[in-house]
Amino acid sequence: IASGPVRGANILFVEEAAAWGCEGGPELVEGAGHTVTRMSYLIALDDATIQTLNAADLVIFSRDASSGNYAATGEAAQWNGLTVPLLMANSYMVRSSRWQWLNTTTCPEVGAGAGMVIVGDHPIFNGVGSVGDQIPMVTNTTALTGATDAGNGEALATDTSGRLWIALWENTDTPFY
């Protein structure tokens, strides 16, 4: 039995500036064997940019972006219409006042040492923990969504008070909540 080399994923990392705590994220992903291309200030998407985003294996939308810059008419529909998997690291962007992933307008802060509780059985937690485990997540203060319900998505992890930390939507053809 022979096998070829494992191909790393082609990942696009969308950011505005490395100012709010995602420093080292792209390097961590590259260290795992993936190719990461940084794309900055994708505030207005044109057809060519949408095609580039959809051609990737994964798009990571960084915390390093101001949600107000992505709130113009039609932008939410463009981003929500992507066919590529999108990992959102920005709790402000998912609010009902922005991209409408969660039915909340709040993003309360959690302090250093805050933990994430695994509430859903999913492969992303392989080697990390099991349902019910609490995992330390932050070393400084960060914003977390105020939502406790993933709507038509699946909650995978929450903070200790039940606010969503990780959620998954398999079907993006319907509104998120």
N, C-alpha and C positions, 0 to 999 in steps of 0.2 A: 504494500500500500504506500502510495506516495502522495504528498500534498504540496501545494505551492505555498509561497509566503502569504501570511495573513496581511491583507491590505488595511491600512488605517483609514479611518473615515475622513472625508473632506468636510471640514467644519468652518462655518463662517461665524465670526464673533463681532456682533454689532455693538458699537459703543459711541459715546461722544467724547469722553475724556476719562482717563484713569484717575478719577478723583474721589469716588465714593466707596471704594472697598473691593473692587474686583481685580486689584493688582495681583498678578501671578496666575490668574485663571487660565489664560491662553497657554502659558508656559506649562502649567500642570497637564493640560490636555495634550499638548505636543509631546511631553515627556512620556505619555502613554502610547505614543506611536501614531498619533493622528496629525494631519495637516491642518493648521489653523490659519485662516486669512482674516485679518482685522478689516472691518468696513466701518468707517466713521461717518457720523452725521447723515444717516439715511432718512432724513426727515421727509422728503418728498420722493416717493417711489415712482420711477418711470418703468415702461415695459421692459427695458433691457435689465434694469436692476431686479425686477421681479423674476425675470428669467434666470438671472445669476443666482438669486436666493433659492429658487426652486430646484436648481441643478445640484445644490449641495446635498450632503447626506444629513446634515443637521445645521440649524441656525441657533446660536445662543445669543439671546438679547440680554445684554449686560445691565447691571444695576447702574452702570456709568452712563446714564442717559436721563434727561429731564422729560418727564411724561408730558408736560405742557407743550413741548416741541412736537409731539406726535398726536395732537388732539384736533387737527384741522379736519374739515369735512372730507369724508372719503378715505382718510388714512387708516382708520380702524378696519374698514372693509378690505382694504388692500392687504394689510398685514394678516388679518384673520382669514383671508382667502388663499394664503400660501398653501402649497401642497407638500412642502417639506416639513419634517418634524421641527417644532419650534420649542426650545427650552427657554422659558422666561425667568430671568433672575431679578426682575424689577417689580416689586409689589405695587408700586404706584401705577404702573401701566395696566394692570389687570382690573382696576376698579371700574365700576359701572359708569363713571364719568369719563373714562378713557376708552379702553378696548372691549369693555363689557364681558370680561371673562367671569367675574364674580360680582354678586349683588351687594356691593359695599362701596362706600366712598372714603373709608378710613384706612389708615396705615399706622397703627400704633407702634411705638418702638418697643423692642425687647432688649434687655440689658446683657452685658457680658456674662457668659456662662449659661445663657438660655439653652434649653434642650429641646430636641425634636423627638416626638413620640411616634413610632411606627404604628399606623392603624390599618394599613392595607398590605396584603401579601402580594409583593411584586418583585420581579427579578432585579430591579435596581438596588435592592437591599441585600442581595447575595453577598456574603462575606462582611456585611455591615451589622446586621442584626435581624431580629424577628419581630413579628407583631407584638406590641406591648413594650418593647425595649425603648429606653430613652437614650438618645445619642446627643452629646454636647455639640453645639453647632456654631456658636459665635464667640469671638474673643473681645468684641467691643459692641457698642450699641448699634442696632440696625432696625430698619422698619420692616414690619411684617404685615400682611393683609389683615384687616379686621374681620374678614369672613370666616364663618365656622361651617359653611355649607358649600360644597362644590357644584351645586346645581345639578346639571345633567352629566357632570364629570364624576370622577372617583377620587375621594380623599385617600391619599397614601400616607401622609404624615401631617401632624399638627404640632403646635407648641403645647405646653403642659396645661394651658387653659382651653384648648380645643380650637384655636385659630389655625386656619390652613397654612401649612408650610409647603407641602408638595401635593399637587393634584394632577390628574391625568384626564384628558378628553380624547376619546377615540374617534368620536363623530363630530366633525366641525361643520357639518352641513346644517346644523340647527343652532339657534342662539345658546350661549353657554349657561344661562340660568333662567 
